[in-house]
Amino acid sequence: MKKLWYYFLRTFTQIGLFFYFKKILIYGQENIPQKRAVFFVSNHPNALIDPLLIATTNRRITYFFTRSGVFKTKLVEKLLHSANMLPVYRMSDGISTLQNNEKVFTFAFDRLNAHFALLIFAEGSHSLKRRVRPLSKGFTRIIFGALDKYPGLEIDIVPVGINYSDPTRFGSSVAIFYGKPIHANPYWQTNDKNKGTAELVKHTAASLKEIVCHIGTDENYEAILQNTKKEAFLDPVTFNQSISALKTGEDITQPEKSFNLLQKIVGVNSFFPLLVWSYFEKRIKEKEFIATFKFTLGITVFPFFYILQSLMLGYLLGKPAGYLYFGFSFLSVWLLSKIKK
């Protein structure tokens, strides 16, 4: 039953992401081993959207580590566990909570031994900065712990690079790159575990920098962003090769925002859901959560109002009118996400 629920959630999320993004580009799926334990290690620019994209763009059943702060109530905890989310406790959560990690890590060891996939954002936090930030060695602790418990286990790390054209905008595009697997066992088998840990972290970080748009310095950072077309961020290999050649001293004129007829139609048709969004928008403290709130409202509030309005129209004008309005509402949003500039 749990497996069926997981597939339902994944399919539902895939449909939502299809409506939310203009394009979802996926590269390197052939690099994901299908029959052995896999540990996805990804950059983390965009809060909850990142794990949803990884979970829905590979065929492996994936468990992913999430900061414990989101497991606030028993109901939320039960829901998140049903979606294969595992809490990670940090010093900021209180020293007394760190002991809870042992139970979580033991569960993770067993999942790896059963040849499932785990996902961790080894940077430790989210950030819209277009770079790979220093990786925490926590993921090596989990891998080495699993190998200590199950010495015959084989574990591959698969680096995942997530690159958004514009991470906070509806109707933008995203490219997900699955890098070549890194076999973790040789790093565990070394006599010097500290050296093995450091080398594994270094190897993983270097692999991530190949598949993530990486501006490694703050010098001219904003100018580089301004002089780069949004679509260029979907090709990290070309971007990273050409970054040194980008002009950074020019005066930038921001393009005018387009507001076409379809946007107006969807805006009028979604008046009440947009009121809900305007309420939450003012309360978002971190930009990394903007897309998460948009997406969440997009798969809950917006469909609810479209269904409600369709039922009302069907009651007043007849069922055919309700069906037509229902189809038009979803079609217009889909078209807007695909043609939005």
C-alpha positions as a Markdown table, in Angstrom:
| # | Residue | x | y | z |
|---|---|---|---|---|
| 1 | Met | 0.0 | 0.0 | 0.0 |
| 2 | Lys | 2.8 | 2.4 | 0.9 |
| 3 | Lys | 4.5 | 1.8 | -2.5 |
| 4 | Leu | 1.2 | 2.5 | -4.3 |
| 5 | Trp | 0.8 | 5.7 | -2.3 |
| 6 | Tyr | 4.4 | 6.7 | -3.2 |
| 7 | Tyr | 3.7 | 6.2 | -6.9 |
| 8 | Phe | 0.4 | 8.1 | -6.7 |
| 9 | Leu | 2.2 | 11.1 | -5.0 |
| 10 | Arg | 4.9 | 11.0 | -7.7 |
| 11 | Thr | 2.5 | 10.9 | -10.5 |
| 12 | Phe | 0.4 | 13.7 | -9.0 |
| 13 | Thr | 3.6 | 15.8 | -8.5 |
| 14 | Gln | 4.7 | 15.1 | -12.1 |
| 15 | Ile | 1.5 | 16.4 | -13.4 |
| 16 | Gly | 1.8 | 19.5 | -11.2 |
| 17 | Leu | 5.4 | 20.1 | -12.4 |
| 18 | Phe | 4.3 | 19.7 | -16.0 |
| 19 | Phe | 1.9 | 22.5 | -15.6 |
| 20 | Tyr | 4.3 | 24.7 | -13.6 |
| 21 | Phe | 7.4 | 24.6 | -15.8 |
| 22 | Lys | 7.8 | 25.6 | -19.4 |
| 23 | Lys | 10.4 | 22.8 | -20.0 |
| 24 | Ile | 11.8 | 20.1 | -17.8 |
| 25 | Leu | 15.0 | 18.9 | -19.4 |
| 26 | Ile | 16.6 | 15.7 | -18.1 |
| 27 | Tyr | 20.1 | 14.5 | -18.9 |
| 28 | Gly | 22.2 | 11.5 | -17.8 |
| 29 | Gln | 19.4 | 9.2 | -16.7 |
| 30 | Glu | 21.6 | 6.3 | -18.1 |
| 31 | Asn | 24.1 | 7.1 | -15.3 |
| 32 | Ile | 21.7 | 6.0 | -12.6 |
| 33 | Pro | 22.4 | 2.3 | -11.6 |
| 34 | Gln | 19.1 | 0.4 | -11.5 |
| 35 | Lys | 20.1 | -2.6 | -9.3 |
| 36 | Arg | 22.4 | -1.4 | -6.6 |
| 37 | Ala | 22.2 | 1.2 | -3.7 |
| 38 | Val | 22.3 | 4.8 | -5.0 |
| 39 | Phe | 23.1 | 7.9 | -3.0 |
| 40 | Phe | 22.0 | 11.1 | -4.9 |
| 41 | Val | 24.0 | 14.2 | -3.9 |
| 42 | Ser | 22.6 | 17.4 | -5.3 |
| 43 | Asn | 23.0 | 21.1 | -5.2 |
| 44 | His | 20.1 | 22.9 | -3.5 |
| 45 | Pro | 18.9 | 26.2 | -4.9 |
| 46 | Asn | 15.1 | 26.0 | -4.6 |
| 47 | Ala | 13.7 | 24.6 | -1.4 |
| 48 | Leu | 11.1 | 21.8 | -1.8 |
| 49 | Ile | 11.0 | 22.0 | -5.6 |
| 50 | Asp | 14.5 | 20.4 | -5.8 |
| 51 | Pro | 13.6 | 17.1 | -4.2 |
| 52 | Leu | 10.3 | 16.9 | -6.1 |
| 53 | Leu | 12.2 | 17.3 | -9.4 |
| 54 | Ile | 14.7 | 14.6 | -8.6 |
| 55 | Ala | 12.0 | 12.2 | -7.2 |
| 56 | Thr | 10.0 | 12.5 | -10.4 |
| 57 | Thr | 12.8 | 12.4 | -13.0 |
| 58 | Asn | 14.3 | 9.0 | -12.1 |
| 59 | Arg | 12.8 | 5.6 | -11.9 |
| 60 | Arg | 14.3 | 4.7 | -8.5 |
| 61 | Ile | 12.2 | 4.8 | -5.3 |
| 62 | Thr | 14.0 | 7.6 | -3.4 |
| 63 | Tyr | 14.1 | 8.6 | 0.2 |
| 64 | Phe | 15.4 | 12.1 | 0.9 |
| 65 | Phe | 16.7 | 13.8 | 3.9 |
| 66 | Thr | 14.8 | 16.9 | 5.1 |
| 67 | Arg | 15.6 | 19.4 | 7.9 |
| 68 | Ser | 13.7 | 18.3 | 11.0 |
| 69 | Gly | 12.0 | 21.7 | 11.4 |
| 70 | Val | 9.4 | 20.9 | 8.8 |
| 71 | Phe | 8.2 | 17.9 | 10.9 |
| 72 | Lys | 6.2 | 20.2 | 13.2 |
| 73 | Thr | 3.1 | 18.1 | 14.0 |
| 74 | Lys | 2.2 | 14.5 | 14.1 |
| 75 | Leu | -0.1 | 14.9 | 11.1 |
| 76 | Val | 2.7 | 16.6 | 9.1 |
| 77 | Glu | 5.2 | 14.1 | 10.2 |
| 78 | Lys | 3.0 | 11.2 | 9.1 |
| 79 | Leu | 2.4 | 12.8 | 5.7 |
| 80 | Leu | 6.1 | 13.5 | 5.1 |
| 81 | His | 7.1 | 10.0 | 6.1 |
| 82 | Ser | 4.6 | 8.6 | 3.7 |
| 83 | Ala | 6.4 | 10.6 | 1.0 |
| 84 | Asn | 9.7 | 9.0 | 1.9 |
| 85 | Met | 11.1 | 12.1 | 3.7 |
| 86 | Leu | 13.6 | 11.5 | 6.5 |
| 87 | Pro | 14.3 | 14.2 | 9.2 |
| 88 | Val | 17.8 | 15.3 | 9.9 |
| 89 | Tyr | 18.5 | 17.0 | 13.2 |
| 90 | Arg | 21.2 | 19.8 | 13.4 |
| 91 | Met | 22.9 | 21.7 | 16.2 |
| 92 | Ser | 20.4 | 24.6 | 15.6 |
| 93 | Asp | 17.6 | 22.2 | 16.6 |
| 94 | Gly | 19.2 | 21.6 | 20.0 |
| 95 | Ile | 22.0 | 19.3 | 21.1 |
| 96 | Ser | 19.5 | 17.0 | 22.7 |
| 97 | Thr | 17.9 | 16.3 | 19.3 |
| 98 | Leu | 21.1 | 15.0 | 17.7 |
| 99 | Gln | 20.6 | 11.6 | 19.2 |
| 100 | Asn | 17.5 | 11.2 | 17.0 |
| 101 | Asn | 19.8 | 11.0 | 14.0 |
| 102 | Glu | 21.0 | 7.6 | 15.0 |
| 103 | Lys | 17.6 | 6.1 | 14.4 |
| 104 | Val | 17.2 | 7.9 | 11.1 |
| 105 | Phe | 20.7 | 6.9 | 10.0 |
| 106 | Thr | 20.1 | 3.2 | 10.9 |
| 107 | Phe | 16.9 | 3.3 | 8.8 |
| 108 | Ala | 18.9 | 4.8 | 6.0 |
| 109 | Phe | 21.6 | 2.0 | 6.3 |
| 110 | Asp | 18.9 | -0.6 | 5.9 |
| 111 | Arg | 17.3 | 1.1 | 3.0 |
| 112 | Leu | 20.7 | 1.2 | 1.2 |
| 113 | Asn | 21.2 | -2.5 | 1.9 |
| 114 | Ala | 17.8 | -3.1 | 0.4 |
| 115 | His | 19.1 | -1.3 | -2.8 |
| 116 | Phe | 16.9 | 1.7 | -2.5 |
| 117 | Ala | 18.1 | 5.3 | -3.4 |
| 118 | Leu | 18.7 | 8.1 | -0.9 |
| 119 | Leu | 18.9 | 11.8 | -1.7 |
| 120 | Ile | 20.8 | 14.4 | 0.3 |
| 121 | Phe | 21.5 | 18.1 | -0.3 |
| 122 | Ala | 25.1 | 18.1 | 1.0 |
| 123 | Glu | 25.4 | 21.9 | 1.0 |
| 124 | Gly | 23.4 | 21.8 | 4.1 |
| 125 | Ser | 21.0 | 24.6 | 3.2 |
| 126 | His | 19.3 | 26.2 | 0.1 |
| 127 | Ser | 20.5 | 29.2 | -1.7 |
| 128 | Leu | 19.7 | 30.9 | -5.1 |
| 129 | Lys | 23.4 | 31.6 | -5.6 |
| 130 | Arg | 24.5 | 30.0 | -8.9 |
| 131 | Arg | 27.4 | 28.0 | -7.5 |
| 132 | Val | 28.2 | 24.8 | -5.7 |
| 133 | Arg | 28.8 | 25.7 | -2.1 |
| 134 | Pro | 31.1 | 23.7 | 0.2 |
| 135 | Leu | 29.7 | 20.2 | 0.9 |
| 136 | Ser | 29.2 | 18.9 | 4.4 |
| 137 | Lys | 30.8 | 15.5 | 5.0 |
| 138 | Gly | 27.6 | 14.2 | 6.6 |
| 139 | Phe | 26.7 | 12.1 | 3.5 |
| 140 | Thr | 30.0 | 10.2 | 3.8 |
| 141 | Arg | 29.1 | 9.4 | 7.4 |
| 142 | Ile | 25.9 | 7.7 | 6.2 |
| 143 | Ile | 27.6 | 5.9 | 3.4 |
| 144 | Phe | 30.5 | 4.7 | 5.6 |
| 145 | Gly | 28.0 | 3.7 | 8.3 |
| 146 | Ala | 26.0 | 1.6 | 5.9 |
| 147 | Leu | 29.2 | -0.1 | 4.7 |
| 148 | Asp | 30.4 | -0.7 | 8.3 |
| 149 | Lys | 27.1 | -2.5 | 9.0 |
| 150 | Tyr | 26.9 | -4.3 | 5.6 |
| 151 | Pro | 30.5 | -4.8 | 4.4 |
| 152 | Gly | 29.3 | -6.6 | 1.2 |
| 153 | Leu | 27.2 | -3.7 | 0.1 |
| 154 | Glu | 28.1 | -1.7 | -3.1 |
| 155 | Ile | 27.1 | 2.0 | -3.1 |
| 156 | Asp | 27.3 | 4.5 | -5.9 |
| 157 | Ile | 27.0 | 8.2 | -5.5 |
| 158 | Val | 25.2 | 10.0 | -8.4 |
| 159 | Pro | 25.8 | 13.7 | -8.4 |
| 160 | Val | 22.7 | 15.7 | -9.5 |
| 161 | Gly | 22.9 | 19.2 | -10.9 |
| 162 | Ile | 19.7 | 21.3 | -10.9 |
| 163 | Asn | 19.8 | 24.4 | -13.1 |
| 164 | Tyr | 16.9 | 26.8 | -13.3 |
| 165 | Ser | 16.5 | 29.5 | -16.0 |
| 166 | Asp | 14.7 | 31.6 | -13.4 |
| 167 | Pro | 14.1 | 29.7 | -10.1 |
| 168 | Thr | 11.3 | 31.9 | -8.7 |
| 169 | Arg | 9.1 | 32.4 | -11.8 |
| 170 | Phe | 6.1 | 30.3 | -12.9 |
| 171 | Gly | 6.6 | 29.2 | -16.5 |
| 172 | Ser | 10.4 | 29.1 | -16.4 |
| 173 | Ser | 12.5 | 26.1 | -17.3 |
| 174 | Val | 14.8 | 23.7 | -15.5 |
| 175 | Ala | 17.5 | 21.2 | -16.5 |
| 176 | Ile | 18.4 | 18.3 | -14.3 |
| 177 | Phe | 21.8 | 16.6 | -14.9 |
| 178 | Tyr | 22.6 | 13.2 | -13.5 |
| 179 | Gly | 26.4 | 12.9 | -13.4 |
| 180 | Lys | 28.5 | 9.8 | -13.8 |
| 181 | Pro | 28.4 | 7.5 | -10.7 |
| 182 | Ile | 31.1 | 7.6 | -8.1 |
| 183 | His | 31.8 | 4.2 | -6.5 |
| 184 | Ala | 32.0 | 4.9 | -2.8 |
| 185 | Asn | 33.5 | 1.6 | -1.6 |
| 186 | Pro | 37.2 | 2.4 | -2.4 |
| 187 | Tyr | 37.0 | 5.5 | -0.2 |
| 188 | Trp | 35.7 | 3.5 | 2.7 |
| 189 | Gln | 38.2 | 0.6 | 2.3 |
| 190 | Thr | 41.2 | 2.9 | 2.9 |
| 191 | Asn | 43.0 | 2.6 | 6.2 |
| 192 | Asp | 42.8 | 6.4 | 6.8 |
| 193 | Lys | 39.0 | 7.1 | 7.1 |
| 194 | Asn | 39.6 | 10.8 | 7.5 |
| 195 | Lys | 41.5 | 10.9 | 4.2 |
| 196 | Gly | 38.9 | 8.8 | 2.5 |
| 197 | Thr | 36.2 | 11.1 | 3.7 |
| 198 | Ala | 38.0 | 14.2 | 2.5 |
| 199 | Glu | 38.7 | 12.7 | -0.9 |
| 200 | Leu | 35.2 | 11.5 | -1.4 |
| 201 | Val | 33.8 | 15.0 | -0.6 |
| 202 | Lys | 36.3 | 16.6 | -2.9 |
| 203 | His | 35.5 | 14.1 | -5.8 |
| 204 | Thr | 31.7 | 14.7 | -5.3 |
| 205 | Ala | 32.1 | 18.5 | -5.2 |
| 206 | Ala | 34.2 | 18.5 | -8.4 |
| 207 | Ser | 31.6 | 16.3 | -10.2 |
| 208 | Leu | 28.8 | 18.7 | -9.1 |
| 209 | Lys | 30.7 | 21.7 | -10.5 |
| 210 | Glu | 30.7 | 20.1 | -13.9 |
| 211 | Ile | 26.9 | 19.9 | -14.0 |
| 212 | Val | 25.9 | 23.0 | -12.2 |
| 213 | Cys | 26.3 | 26.6 | -13.4 |
| 214 | His | 29.1 | 27.6 | -11.1 |
| 215 | Ile | 30.1 | 31.2 | -10.5 |
| 216 | Gly | 32.8 | 30.5 | -8.0 |
| 217 | Thr | 33.5 | 34.1 | -6.9 |
| 218 | Asp | 31.4 | 37.1 | -5.8 |
| 219 | Glu | 33.6 | 39.4 | -8.0 |
| 220 | Asn | 31.4 | 40.5 | -10.9 |
| 221 | Tyr | 28.8 | 38.0 | -9.8 |
| 222 | Glu | 25.8 | 40.3 | -10.4 |
| 223 | Ala | 27.2 | 41.6 | -13.7 |
| 224 | Ile | 27.7 | 38.0 | -15.0 |
| 225 | Leu | 24.0 | 37.2 | -14.1 |
| 226 | Gln | 22.8 | 40.4 | -15.8 |
| 227 | Asn | 24.8 | 39.6 | -19.0 |
| 228 | Thr | 23.6 | 36.0 | -19.3 |
| 229 | Lys | 20.4 | 35.0 | -21.0 |
| 230 | Lys | 18.2 | 33.0 | -18.8 |
| 231 | Glu | 18.1 | 30.0 | -21.1 |
| 232 | Ala | 21.9 | 29.8 | -21.0 |
| 233 | Phe | 21.7 | 28.6 | -17.4 |
| 234 | Leu | 20.1 | 25.4 | -18.7 |
| 235 | Asp | 23.5 | 24.4 | -20.2 |
| 236 | Pro | 26.1 | 24.4 | -17.3 |
| 237 | Val | 28.8 | 22.8 | -19.4 |
| 238 | Thr | 28.8 | 25.6 | -22.0 |
| 239 | Phe | 28.2 | 28.2 | -19.3 |
| 240 | Asn | 31.1 | 27.2 | -17.2 |
| 241 | Gln | 33.4 | 27.0 | -20.2 |
| 242 | Ser | 32.5 | 30.5 | -21.4 |
| 243 | Ile | 32.1 | 32.3 | -18.0 |
| 244 | Ser | 35.5 | 33.8 | -18.1 |
| 245 | Ala | 34.7 | 35.4 | -21.5 |
| 246 | Leu | 31.5 | 37.1 | -20.4 |
| 247 | Lys | 31.5 | 40.9 | -20.4 |
| 248 | Thr | 31.0 | 42.3 | -17.0 |
| 249 | Gly | 31.5 | 46.0 | -17.4 |
| 250 | Glu | 28.5 | 47.0 | -19.5 |
| 251 | Asp | 25.6 | 49.1 | -18.4 |
| 252 | Ile | 22.5 | 46.8 | -18.4 |
| 253 | Thr | 19.1 | 47.8 | -19.5 |
| 254 | Gln | 16.4 | 45.6 | -18.1 |
| 255 | Pro | 13.9 | 44.3 | -20.7 |
| 256 | Glu | 10.3 | 45.4 | -20.2 |
| 257 | Lys | 8.1 | 42.7 | -18.7 |
| 258 | Ser | 5.7 | 41.2 | -21.2 |
| 259 | Phe | 2.0 | 41.0 | -20.2 |
| 260 | Asn | 0.1 | 39.3 | -23.1 |
| 261 | Leu | -3.6 | 38.6 | -23.6 |
| 262 | Leu | -3.4 | 35.0 | -22.3 |
| 263 | Gln | -1.8 | 36.3 | -19.0 |
| 264 | Lys | -4.8 | 38.7 | -18.6 |
| 265 | Ile | -7.3 | 35.9 | -19.3 |
| 266 | Val | -5.7 | 33.6 | -16.8 |
| 267 | Gly | -5.3 | 36.4 | -14.3 |
| 268 | Val | -9.1 | 37.2 | -14.5 |
| 269 | Asn | -10.1 | 33.6 | -14.4 |
| 270 | Ser | -7.8 | 33.0 | -11.4 |
| 271 | Phe | -8.8 | 36.1 | -9.4 |
| 272 | Phe | -9.6 | 34.3 | -6.2 |
| 273 | Pro | -6.5 | 32.0 | -6.2 |
| 274 | Leu | -4.3 | 35.0 | -7.0 |
| 275 | Leu | -5.7 | 36.7 | -3.9 |
| 276 | Val | -4.6 | 33.8 | -1.8 |
| 277 | Trp | -1.2 | 34.0 | -3.4 |
| 278 | Ser | -0.9 | 37.7 | -2.7 |
| 279 | Tyr | -1.6 | 36.9 | 1.0 |
| 280 | Phe | 1.2 | 34.4 | 1.2 |
| 281 | Glu | 3.6 | 36.3 | -1.0 |
| 282 | Lys | 4.0 | 39.1 | 1.6 |
| 283 | Arg | 4.8 | 36.5 | 4.3 |
| 284 | Ile | 7.6 | 34.6 | 2.5 |
| 285 | Lys | 10.8 | 35.5 | 4.3 |
| 286 | Glu | 13.3 | 33.5 | 2.1 |
| 287 | Lys | 13.3 | 33.8 | -1.7 |
| 288 | Glu | 14.2 | 30.2 | -2.0 |
| 289 | Phe | 10.6 | 29.4 | -0.9 |
| 290 | Ile | 8.8 | 31.5 | -3.5 |
| 291 | Ala | 8.6 | 28.7 | -6.1 |
| 292 | Thr | 7.6 | 26.2 | -3.4 |
| 293 | Phe | 4.6 | 28.3 | -2.4 |
| 294 | Lys | 3.6 | 29.0 | -6.0 |
| 295 | Phe | 3.8 | 25.3 | -6.8 |
| 296 | Thr | 1.9 | 24.2 | -3.7 |
| 297 | Leu | -0.9 | 26.7 | -4.4 |
| 298 | Gly | -0.8 | 25.7 | -8.0 |
| 299 | Ile | -1.6 | 22.0 | -7.3 |
| 300 | Thr | -4.2 | 22.8 | -4.5 |
| 301 | Val | -5.9 | 26.2 | -4.4 |
| 302 | Phe | -6.0 | 26.8 | -8.2 |
| 303 | Pro | -7.5 | 23.4 | -9.2 |
| 304 | Phe | -10.0 | 23.7 | -6.2 |
| 305 | Phe | -11.3 | 27.0 | -7.4 |
| 306 | Tyr | -11.5 | 25.9 | -11.1 |
| 307 | Ile | -13.5 | 22.8 | -10.0 |
| 308 | Leu | -15.7 | 24.9 | -7.8 |
| 309 | Gln | -16.3 | 27.5 | -10.5 |
| 310 | Ser | -17.0 | 24.8 | -13.1 |
| 311 | Leu | -19.6 | 23.2 | -10.8 |
| 312 | Met | -21.3 | 26.6 | -10.3 |
| 313 | Leu | -21.3 | 27.3 | -14.0 |
| 314 | Gly | -22.6 | 23.9 | -14.7 |
| 315 | Tyr | -25.4 | 24.4 | -12.2 |
| 316 | Leu | -26.4 | 27.8 | -13.7 |
| 317 | Leu | -25.9 | 27.1 | -17.5 |
| 318 | Gly | -25.9 | 23.3 | -17.7 |
| 319 | Lys | -23.3 | 20.6 | -17.5 |
| 320 | Pro | -21.8 | 21.2 | -21.0 |
| 321 | Ala | -20.9 | 24.8 | -20.0 |
| 322 | Gly | -19.3 | 23.5 | -16.8 |
| 323 | Tyr | -17.2 | 20.9 | -18.7 |
| 324 | Leu | -16.1 | 23.5 | -21.3 |
| 325 | Tyr | -15.1 | 26.0 | -18.6 |
| 326 | Phe | -13.2 | 23.3 | -16.7 |
| 327 | Gly | -11.2 | 22.3 | -19.8 |
| 328 | Phe | -10.6 | 25.9 | -20.7 |
| 329 | Ser | -9.2 | 26.7 | -17.2 |
| 330 | Phe | -6.6 | 24.0 | -17.2 |
| 331 | Leu | -5.7 | 24.4 | -20.9 |
| 332 | Ser | -5.1 | 28.2 | -20.5 |
| 333 | Val | -2.8 | 27.6 | -17.6 |
| 334 | Trp | -0.9 | 24.9 | -19.5 |
| 335 | Leu | -0.6 | 27.2 | -22.5 |
| 336 | Leu | 0.6 | 30.1 | -20.4 |
| 337 | Ser | 3.3 | 28.0 | -18.8 |
| 338 | Lys | 4.6 | 26.8 | -22.2 |
| 339 | Ile | 4.6 | 30.2 | -24.0 |
| 340 | Lys | 5.4 | 32.6 | -21.2 |
| 341 | Lys | 8.4 | 34.7 | -21.9 |
